[in-house]
Amino acid sequence: MFPGHRFILIEEIRRGQQRINKNEMRLLRDHSNPFELPDQRFIDLFRLNKDLMRNLINVLRPHLQERSRITGVLPEQRIFAALLFYATGSYQRLLGQGYLVSMSQQLVSKCVREVTEAIYFHLANEWINFPASEEEKMRIKISFMEKTRFPGTIGAIDCTHVAILKPRLEEHNYLNRKGYHSKNVQIICDYSLKILSVNARYAGASHDSFIWRESVIQQELIRCYEQGNRGSWLIGDSGYPQQPWLMTPVLNPPPNSAAARYNLRHASARNCVERCIGVLKNRFRCILHERVLRYSPELVGKIVTVCAVLHNMCINANIEEPQTDFVDNIEDAFPNRYDQNINGDQARLELINRYFR
């Protein structure tokens, strides 16, 4: 046998074995059913319970391609693969699950992209909504008032960094002050930790106050204020400007003063957004700092939004927070010296005099 013929024969044998392996693994995958897992194990792996997962599959199936000749992966298998990745942030752990055997890292990555796009474009607006009606705002205000005795609050705001792979374009814009590349994500939540708004468009070097200045939520609150709604506001740390529609702490108030009491209640109320960010990242560990997302900044932003959608589904279904000792590092707030507002200072003073004397 000539050497060239020998090489061709070996290559044909190798390709034939690959086809056999793919067929065998596809059969194994197709005959495995994650819904047969115990309920708690199912939640541990996918974060959603079985009813939520079935509903998600039914909603997304029309927006996902049917099984292709190349991959042979059904829509529901792609959804399981994506959710397991969101939950763990790890391809290795995902590939070790028996019912997803035969999925290469490249194939899992394709599943994550496709499912992310489907949830982002077809579910985000349904599950993430800033309160628009007075009834919605009043419900949130009552919750904050009952739990923390801080009035007028329709949400708490903060930012958190999500680590990304060093991007090829505008790399310097993504290098945050802690020295790693990230997206800086603005989150607003209510007291139940439901996410009311998520803005994942900005690079890690962007300051929290800059993201807020460009936010459509601020424009909405300004509009409400100009129409005469002077009794609703967000609460944020000192990295944000003090405005009539955004209450921040008083810097260095005298001990036992009304301003000091205001600060204590403010901190108690604002703690919910720090807890929300911690729960979100513990629930979907792909966005933890220890997990660097290896996608484009644009897709990372969509993944973060999708995690917020799934988080709200869990909140709505009263699914318990995942058991973990990990606590996300809350960013230190640098006092914002810009965009200060005389009307904002006056609004805060009136609030202090009315409720904290």
C-alpha positions, 0 to 999 in steps of 0.5 A, a space after each residue: 500500500 502506498 503511503 498516500 493511500 494509507 493516510 487516506 484510509 486512516 482518515 476515512 476510518 477516523 471520520 467514520 468513527 467520529 460519525 459513529 460516536 456522534 450518533 451514539 452520543 446523540 442517542 444517549 442525549 435524546 433518551 435522557 430527560 432532565 425532568 426526571 431529576 428530583 425537584 430540588 436537584 433540578 432547581 440546583 442545576 437550572 435555577 428554575 423549577 420544572 413548571 417554569 422550565 416547561 413554560 420557558 420551553 413553550 415560549 421559546 420553542 417558536 423562536 428557536 430553529 428546529 433540530 438541524 442536520 449538523 448538530 441534532 440538538 432539539 430546542 429544549 436541549 439547547 435551553 437546558 444547556 444555556 440555563 446550566 451555563 448561566 447557573 454555573 458559568 462553566 462549560 466543564 461542569 455542564 459537559 459533565 452532566 449525563 443528559 448533555 453528553 456529546 455537546 462540545 464546548 463550541 456547541 454549548 457556546 452556540 446554544 448560549 448565544 441562540 437562547 440568549 438572543 431569544 430570551 432577550 428579544 422576546 421576554 425581557 420587556 415582559 419580565 423587567 418593567 419600571 413602575 409606570 402607574 401610580 398603583 405600581 409605585 404606591 405598592 413599592 412605596 408601601 413595601 419600603 415604608 413597612 420594612 424600613 420606615 423610609 418614605 417615597 421610595 419606588 426603587 433602589 439603584 446601584 451598579 455592579 461589574 461583570 468581568 469580561 474577556 479583554 475586548 479587541 476594540 476600545 479595550 481601555 474603555 472596559 478596564 475598570 478602576 479595580 484593574 480588570 475588564 468589565 461591563 458596569 451594569 446599573 440595576 434598580 430593584 424593589 424591596 422584594 429584590 425584583 429587578 425593575 430595570 437593568 442597563 448593561 450597555 456600558 463599559 467598565 470604566 464608566 462611572 455609576 453617575 455617568 450611566 445614570 445621567 444617560 439612563 432612560 429611567 432618569 428621563 422618566 423621573 424628570 418627566 414625572 417631576 416636571 408634571 408635579 409628582 414630587 413624592 417619588 424617588 429612587 435611593 442610591 449611594 453617594 456615588 450618585 448625584 442628589 436630585 429631587 428624584 434620587 435620594 442619597 446619603 448626607 455626607 458627615 452628618 452630626 451624630 444623633 442629628 435628624 440627618 444621621 437618622 435619615 442616613 440610617 434609614 436610607 442605608 437600611 432601605 438601600 441594602 435591598 439592591 446590594 442583596 439583589 445583586 448578590 442573589 442575582 450573581 449567586 443564582 447565575 454564577 456566569 456573571 460572578 467576577 470569578 467567571 470571566 465571560 468569554 463573549 463580545 461586550 454586546 453579547 455579555 450585556 444581553 446575557 446579564 439582562 437574560 439573567 435578570 429576566 430569569 431572576 425575576 421569574 424565580 422571585 415571582 415563583 418564590 424559589 429559594 435563593 441558592 445555598 452558597 457562602 459567596 458574597 459579591 464584592 460591593 463596589 465602594 462609592 466615591 462621592 459624586 461632586 457633579 450634577 448636584 442639584 439645588 432642588 435636590 438638596 432642598 427636597 432632601 432637607 424637606 424630607 429630613 425635616 418631615 420624617 426624621 426630626 
